[in-house]
Amino acid sequence: MNVRVLLLVGLAVFASACSSPTEPAEAAEFVVDVSGERFVLRLTDPATIRAAEDNRLGRNSQFPIGPLRAGNGGFNQPWSWHFDPSETRFADVAIEVCDGRPSYVEGHMQDYPSYCPWGARVVGRR
């Protein structure tokens, strides 16, 4: 009887270890300045978080690029848009059509499936 109980417990532990869901990525938030206008960027990709931190510290001149989503996401007030936290990356170059100030994006979001503010600089971390 004890062997059967131990076997069942062992199988349950093994099964739960194999089927556990992936932990969600830890998010980091950064304050980004574009020509005197600021927005908050939430990131979940570890490499992108490092690139944003390097930008804040002046170690690179990259800028964020990624798809925009409607709504402030709960972190990008007062704007009615936000970068997708899991799909945003940092880049060295991008086409001009996705560049712009946050206030321009605010009034023309339909024209920005992807946003890449060339002059963006990370100025803080939240």
C-alpha positions in Angstrom: 0.0 0.0 0.0 2.8 2.5 0.9 4.6 1.8 -2.4 1.5 2.6 -4.4 0.9 5.9 -2.5 4.6 6.9 -3.0 4.3 6.0 -6.7 1.2 8.2 -7.1 2.7 11.1 -5.2 5.9 10.8 -7.3 3.8 10.8 -10.5 1.8 13.8 -9.4 4.9 15.8 -8.6 6.5 14.8 -12.0 3.3 15.7 -13.9 3.0 19.1 -12.2 6.6 19.9 -12.9 6.2 19.0 -16.6 3.0 20.9 -17.1 3.6 24.1 -15.2 2.8 27.2 -17.2 5.7 29.5 -18.2 6.1 32.3 -15.8 5.2 35.7 -17.3 8.1 37.9 -18.0 8.8 40.6 -15.4 8.0 44.0 -16.8 10.2 47.2 -16.5 8.9 50.7 -17.2 11.0 53.5 -18.6 10.3 57.2 -19.1 11.1 58.2 -22.7 11.6 61.8 -24.0 11.0 62.8 -27.6 11.6 66.5 -28.3 10.4 67.6 -24.9 7.3 65.2 -24.9 7.4 62.2 -22.7 5.7 58.8 -22.6 6.1 55.6 -20.5 7.4 52.5 -22.2 6.7 49.1 -20.5 9.0 46.2 -21.6 9.0 42.5 -20.9 11.8 41.2 -23.1 15.0 40.9 -21.0 17.3 41.9 -23.9 15.1 44.9 -24.7 15.1 45.9 -21.0 18.9 45.9 -21.1 18.9 48.0 -24.3 16.6 50.5 -22.7 18.7 50.7 -19.5 21.9 51.1 -21.7 20.1 53.9 -23.5 19.3 55.6 -20.2 22.9 55.3 -19.2 24.1 56.8 -22.5 25.6 53.5 -23.7 23.7 53.4 -27.0 21.7 55.8 -29.2 19.0 53.3 -30.1 15.3 54.1 -30.0 12.2 52.0 -29.3 10.3 50.5 -32.2 7.2 48.4 -32.0 3.5 48.1 -32.5 1.1 50.5 -30.8 -2.0 49.4 -29.0 -5.1 51.5 -28.2 -5.5 52.8 -24.7 -2.8 53.8 -22.2 -2.2 50.3 -21.0 -2.6 51.4 -17.4 0.9 53.0 -17.5 1.1 55.6 -20.4 -1.1 58.4 -19.2 -2.1 60.9 -20.5 -1.7 59.2 -24.0 -4.5 57.1 -25.5 -1.9 54.6 -26.9 1.0 52.5 -25.7 3.7 50.3 -27.1 3.0 46.6 -27.0 5.3 45.6 -24.0 6.2 42.1 -25.4 6.8 43.1 -29.0 8.8 46.4 -28.6 12.5 46.4 -29.3 15.3 49.0 -29.6 16.8 49.7 -33.0 19.6 51.7 -34.6 17.7 52.6 -37.8 14.1 52.6 -39.2 12.1 54.1 -42.0 10.9 57.7 -41.5 7.2 56.9 -41.8 7.1 55.5 -38.3 8.8 58.5 -36.7 7.0 61.3 -34.9 6.3 63.1 -31.6 3.9 61.5 -29.1 1.4 64.3 -29.6 1.3 63.7 -33.3 0.8 60.0 -32.8 -2.0 60.8 -30.4 -4.0 62.5 -33.2 -3.0 60.1 -35.9 -2.8 56.7 -34.3 -4.5 55.0 -37.3 -1.4 56.0 -39.3 1.0 54.3 -36.8 0.6 50.5 -36.7 4.3 50.7 -35.6 6.0 53.6 -33.9 9.8 54.4 -34.0 10.5 57.9 -32.6 14.1 58.4 -33.9 14.9 61.2 -31.4 13.6 59.2 -28.4 15.9 58.9 -25.3 15.2 57.0 -22.1 15.5 59.6 -19.3 14.3 57.6 -16.4 13.1 54.3 -14.9 9.8 53.8 -13.0 
